[in-house]
Amino acid sequence: MICIDTCVHLTHYQNTAIVSRILILSKAYVLCLCHLPQFNQCVECVGHTGPVCAVDAIHLDNYKLLIASTASDSTVKLWLYTGSKAECTHTISFGSGFMMDVSLAWLPGSRVPILACGGDDCRIHLYAQCNGQFRKVLSLQGHEDWIRGVEWACVDGDLLLASCAQDCLIRVWRLVAKSRTKRNPQEERIITMTEDVFTLTQNDASSAFAVTLESVLAGHENKVYGVHWQPPVIKGGNQHQSLSLLSASMDKTMILWAPEEGSGVWVEQVRVGEVGGNTLGFYGCQMSPDGSMILAHAFHGALHLWTQSHGKEGEWSPGVVISGHFNAVQDLSWDPEGEFILSVGSDQTTRLLTPWKRKDQTQPTWHEISRPQIHGYDMQCLAMVGRFQYVSGADEKVLRVFRAPRNFVENFANISGTPLAKLLASSDTVDQPEGASTPALGLSNKAVFQGDLAPKTNEEEGTGFNSVSDRYQESYFHPLTLNEPPPEDHLLQNTLWPEVQKLYGHGFEMFCLASDSGRTVVASACKVV
């Protein structure tokens, strides 16, 4: 299941009779997955007065869960889920502050829950359960901007806490039981990191714990919005946690971090991301349990997947993901042959979806393979007027006519399995440009022909520039040869259709549009004020 804009955490619990999963959603719903692939709502946690932005949970015993949630009402709530109901057991108020993320774990060598909260005060607040109540035990300082993510990992009996912030840095903290810290007299002269120590008294027994800064990871060039450990796996009946950390940033990159085998210094292992486009960057990330796939999501709801190449360590390639409108869909239309669908929406885009027919699978799957129009106004209507030609209307007074470029037709043939010769027989493919691009500060897609893609020789360039347009080329289109649906960065930049004509006449914004059965006449209507 995919959840956009919020944090999703999966918690496992099991006994001899049943293996189930509990999914905690941002609205504090508890869903039970008992029979794949259907999720059923088990209980709704009601209590927050503002939008919930992060949740986490740990398994207590039997069917009990301890759930932590944070919301924009400046509170963090602890819930006890007993299989039939969820009860709020504790509320932590932060006054006028906001906690952006929460994470739960067990203190080393005990069954005492510890809660980490990171928020807008640039500090990580640690709360531990003592005699049935959560009390604050430490406040970790170091970040210089809002903390966007925190997550615990249990490694060799110790706890590692990863935190990321808008200061572009990631910090890794180590929490150990103080009794496990043995220091010889010879070690007194060794320079060590400062320890933050706290003590818990439980049933007249005291336990001391120490927190030290393990490492500071600097590699991103913009705000870091997500940090996650590789999920633990069960090996030989024991839980194994890999020291692999994934981070996502507004600089449009994800980085995999791991300590070097010899020195133990945390270094960058893999960096993936996007170049170009008008996206804002990544708002969150997740890693598959085996570490072979990493996934990020962006502001406009797009998913970005990378998979590790088989037999090639360190090589990652973009993967195929689902995509679609991130706002209301206003209109859609089939092409005359019924092989693809065009849709327009309030997200200011036109999207083309078609079945992807693979040789090794009998059942095709629908995917977005082109984004013909990325506009500056909310789209309202469209109508097909040919095999590869359509008219669209938006919250403006102009209708725009688009025709598919040759590069799209070739890729459509590869993905849909339709013979290219059959597609090129259409009258809409005569004198086709190679592709299209949108000039800076423009709304009209400009056709890009084969001659525009050829690099200029020194003689053609001459000794100087004749105009500003010669100095700064506005063609961002690059021809693609696709055998599978393209990733998000190619959809944004390399799948546009050129605009071939504008239709004027209306005095107000467009409302609806239709064409006749012969695709020769278009009727349109606009709003009346």
N, C-alpha and C positions, 0 to 999 in steps of 0.2 A: 504494500500500500504506500502511496506517495502523499505527503502532506506539504503543501506549499505555504510559505510565509511563516511557518511555525516550527517548533522542535517536536520531533517524534522519538520516543524511546521504546524499545522492545525489552520486556523482562520475561525470563523463562522460569517456570516452576514445574516440578514434577513429583509424582509418587509412583507407587507400584501399579496403580490402576489407570492413570491417565497422564498424558503429556499435553499440556495446553500452553498457550501464549497469551500474555496480557499486553494490550497495546494502549498506551496512554496518549490521548490526543490533546491538542492545545486547549480545547474547551472543557478540559477536565472530565472527559468521558472515559470510561473503562470498557474496552471491547474484548470479548473472549473469542479466540479462534479455536474451535473444537473440531470442525470438519472443513478442511480446505475446499474451496478458497473463500468461504463466506465468513465475515466478521459479524458478530452479534453484540449489541450493546448490553453490557451487564449492569452497569450502574452509572449514574450521572452525579458528579461531585459539584454541588451548588454552594457558593459562598463568596466567590470573588465578585466585586462590583465593577471591575474593568476587564478589558481584554487580557486573556492569559497568553503569555509569550513563551513560556518554557515549562517543561515537566520532566520528572525523572522518578524512578521507583526501584526498590529493592525487595526481594522476596524474604519474608520473615519465616513462616513455617506453615505447613499444610496449604491452605488456600489464602493466606494472609499476605497483603502487600503494604509496604509503607511508601506513600506517594508524596512527593514534594512538587509544588506548583508555585509559580511567580506570575504576577500580573501587574498591569499599569495602575492598580489601586494602591501601589507602594507596600504591598504585603507579600509575604511568602507563607503558604499554608501547608501544613502536614496533615495527611489523610491516612486513615487506617481502613484498608479494604479487607473485608472478612469473607468474601465470596457471595454475599447477598446484598450488602450495603457498604457505603463508604462514609466514614464519620471524620469530621475535621477535629483533630486532637490538639492542634497547636497553631497559633497565628503569630508570625513575627512581623512587626511593623517597622518600616524604615522611614517614617515621617514623610518628608517631601521627596525622598530618593526613590530610585527604581532599580530593581534587580533584573538584569537581562538574562541570566541563566542560572540554573541550579543543578547540583549533582550530588547523589547519595552514594555512600559506600560504608563498609564495616571497618572500624578501627583495627589496626594490626593485632592479631592474637586475641580478639574479643568478638562479642556479638553486640557491640555498642555502635549504633548508627552515627555517622558524621555527615554533616550537610555543608557543602560549599556554595556560597552565593557570590556572584560577581555583578557589579552594577555601575552606576554613574558616578560614584565617589572614588573610583580608581582603586578600590581595595577589594580584597577577597575576604569575606566574612565566614568563619568556620564556627558551626554550631554542633555540639555533641549532646546526645541524650544522657541525662543524669537523673536517676531516680524518677524516671517516667516523663521528665520534662526536658525540652531542648534549651540549652543555655549557650551563650556565646563564649568561646574559649580562646579565639585568636582573631586578629585582623592582620592580614598579610599586605604589606605595602611594596610598591615597586613600579607598577604600571603608572603611566602619566596621562592616561585618557580613559574613557569609558571602557569597561571590561565587557566584551561581547560573548565570551564563551568560557566555560569551565567543565572539566570532566576528569573523574578519577579512573585509575587503573591499578590493579593489584599485581605486583611483580615481586616474586620471591619473598612473600610475607610483608613487604613494605607497600605503602601507597604512593603512587605518583599522581600529582595533580597538574594537568596542563591548563593554562589560561591564555587567552588571547584578548587583545584590546585594540582600540583605535589609534594607539601609538605605534602601530605597525610591528609590534613585537609579540613574541610568544614566550612565556615563562613556564618552566617545568620545576615543580616543587616536590620534595621527597618528605613523607611523613613516616616516622619509625617509632616503635616503642622504645622508650628511653632505656629500659633494661637491656635492650639488645645492643646499645652503644657501648662498646668496650674500648677503653683508651689506656695504652701503656704509658709509663713515665716518659719513654723516649718520644712519644707522639705529642707531648705537651708543647714542644718547640715547633711543631708543624703548623703552618698557617691553614686554618680550616674556616669554612663558611659559618657565619653567625647562626646560631640556633634559636628558634622561638619555641619555648617549652611551655606546655600546659599540663595540668594534673586533673584527673577525674577521680572522684570518690564514689564508689558504687558498693553498697552493702558493707560499709566500714572498711573497704579495701581500696587503696589508692594506686593509680597507675599513671605513670608519666609518659608523655609523648613529645617528640621534638620534630619541628618542621624546618627544613633548610632549602635554600634555593639551589636546585640542581643545575640549571642551565638557562641561558637567555638565547633564544633563537631569532636571529635577524636575517631576513631574506626577502620579505615582502616590501613593496614600495608604497603601499597604501593601507588603509584600515583592514585589520584582520577580523573577519566576522564569524568564522567558524573554526573549531579545532576538535578533532575526534581521534581516539585511539582505535587501532585495529581491534575489532571485537574478539573476545577470548573464545577459544575452542576447547572442546573436551577431548583429551588424549589419554588413553589408558585409565579412564575413570577420574582423571584429575583435570582441573581447569588450567589451561596454558594461555598466558598473555604475551603476545609479541610486542617488542619495543618498537613499534612503528606508529608514527603520529602523522595525521593528515591535517593540513590547514588550508583555508580558503580565504581569499582577500578581494578587496575592491579593485586591486590592480589586474583583475581578470586571470589570476593564476591560482593553481593549487600546488602545494609542495608536500612531498613525503619526506619526513625526517626520521632518522634512526642513529643510534650511537655507533661509532666505529668499533670494530672488534678489538683492536689493540689498545687504543687510548681511551675509549669510552666517551669521546667527545661527540656531541650531537652535531651531525652535519646533514646537509641537504642531499637526498638520494635521487629524487625525481622531481622535475618541475614540468607541469603541463598547463595549458591555458589557451587564450585567444589573442589574436593580433588584429587590430582594426575593428570596424563596426561601431555602433553607437550605444552599446550596452554599458551598464554602470558597474559591472563586476559581479563577483560571487557573494551570495548572502549566507551560504551554508554548504556543508559537505558531509559525505558519509563514505565508508569503506566496507567492502564485502568481507565476510569472515576469513576467507582465504587470502585476502590482500591482493587479488588479481584484478579487481575493478574498483574505481573511485568515481564518485558522482557528486556534482555540484548543482546548485540551483541559483538562478539569477533573479533580478528585480522583476522582470517581465514574465516570470513563471517558467522560463525555459530551463530544461534539464541538460546537463553537459556530462557525458559519460566517456571515460577512458578505460581501456582494457589493456592488460599486459600481454605483449606478444608471446606466443608459445615458443619456448626454446630460445628466446632472445631476452636475456635479463637486462633490465634498464630501458627497454624499448616499449613505449606505450602508444596506442593509436586510438583515435576517436571511435566511439561506438554508436549504434543506432538507438535512439530513444523515442518515446512518444512526445508529441508536441501538439499545439493547438492555440486557439485564441485565449487570451487572458482577460478578456472582458466580453460583454454581451455580443452574441452573434446576431446580426441584423438581417441578413439575407444570404441565400445560397442558390446555386444553379448547377444543373448537370450539363456536361458538354453534349453536343448532338449525338455522339456515338455511345454515350453512357459509360465512358471509361474513367472519368475523373469528375470531381466536384470542386467548384470554386465557392468560397464563402467570404463574406466581409463582416467586420465587427467594429464595435466601439473602441477597440484597441488600435484603430487607425491602420489596419492591415487587411490585405486580401491574401488568402491562403488557398493552395491547391493540394488536394488529397487524392491519392489513387492507391489501388491495391499493389503491394509489392509481391511479385511472384518469384519465388526461389525454387531452384531446381531440386533441392533436397527436401522440400516441404510441399505437401499437396494443398494445404490451406493457406491462401494468401492473407496478408495482414495489411491494414490501411495505415498509410503514413503521409505526412506532409513532405512533398518533394520540391515545392517551389513557393516563393512568396512574391507574387508578381508586382504587388504595389505596397509600399510602406509610405503612408501619407502623413500630412500634418493636420488633418481634420478627421473626426470620427466618421467612419464609413457607414453608409446607410442602405445602399441598394446596388444590385448589379444584374446584368442580363447578358447571356451568351449571344453573339451575333455571327458565329462561325465556328469551325472546328477548333481553331486556336486563337479566337478573338473575342473580346468581351468589352462591355461598356459598364462603367461604375460611376456612382454618385455618392457624394459625401456632404458634410455640413458646409457646403459652398454652393455657388450658383452655376457651376460648370460641370458638365459631364465629360468624362475622359475615356478615350478608346485605347485599348491596349492589344498588342499582338505578340504572340509567343516568338522568341528568338530561336535561331537554329540550335544553339547549344542545349536549350530546354528540350526540343523535339528529340534530339539524339539521346539525351539522358532518360527521357520519358520512355523511349523504346527499350532501353536497357533494363529499366526497373519494372515496367509493366509487362514486358514480354511481347509487345506488339511489334510486328516487322517495321523497320525504319522506312522501307520503300512505300509501304501503305500510308504511313504518316506524311511522307513528303509528297504524296500524290494530291494532297489537299491544296486548294487554291490559296489558303492562308499562308502557305510556306514559300510562296514566290518572293524572291528578293528579300529574304529574311536577313536581318542583322545577326551578328554573332551573339550579342547579349545586350545588356543595358546597365546604366549606372545613373545615380542621382547626383547632380552637381551640388556643391556646398551651398546651403541656404536656398535650395530650389525644391519645388514640388513635382516637377515633371521628369519622368525617367527618360534619359537621353540614350538613343540607340548607339551601340558600339559595333562597328564593322571590322572585318578582318584587317583592313588597312590600318585601323587605329591601334591594333594590338602589335603590329610589327615595330620593332625597335628602330629608331632613326639612326642613320649613319652620320658620321662626322660632317660630311658635306651637306647633308640635309639640315643639320642643326646649325651650321654656320658658326661664326665667331661670337655672336651675341644673341640675345633674346629680343624678338620683335614686340612681344607684349607680355603682360603678366600671365595670361593664360598659357603661354608657351613655357613659362618658368614653373608653374604649378599645374601639373596635369590633373584633370578631374575624372579620369577614367579609372575607377577602382575595380572594374570587372576583370576576372580572370577565368578563361574557359576551363570547364571541369569535364572529366570523363567519369561518370558515376555508374556503379552497378548496384548501389544500395542508397537508401534515403540519405540526404546530406545532413551534416551537423548544423547547429544553430549559426555559427559564424558564416558558413557558406549560404545558408538561407537568407541571411541579412544582406549579403554583399554580392553574391554571384548568381542569384536566381530571379532577379528582377526582369520584368517584361518592358520593352520600350513603349512609350506613349506615342501613338501615331496621329491622334487628332483630338481636338477639343470641340464640344458642342455647347453653344451659348444660347441664351434666350430667357431663362428663368431669372426672376428678380429676388427670389429668396432661396433658402437652403433646400436641397433635394430631399424628397421623401420616399418615392417609390419609382420603379423602373420596370419595363417589360418589353419584350420583342415578339414579333409575329412568328408563325411557324416556319416561314421561309427565311428567317434571320435577315430580312432586308429593311424592316421598319422598326423603329424604337419609339416607344411612348414613355413619357416621364411626367411626374407631378412634383410640385414643390409645396412647402408650407405657406400658409396664408396668415399674415399678421393683421 
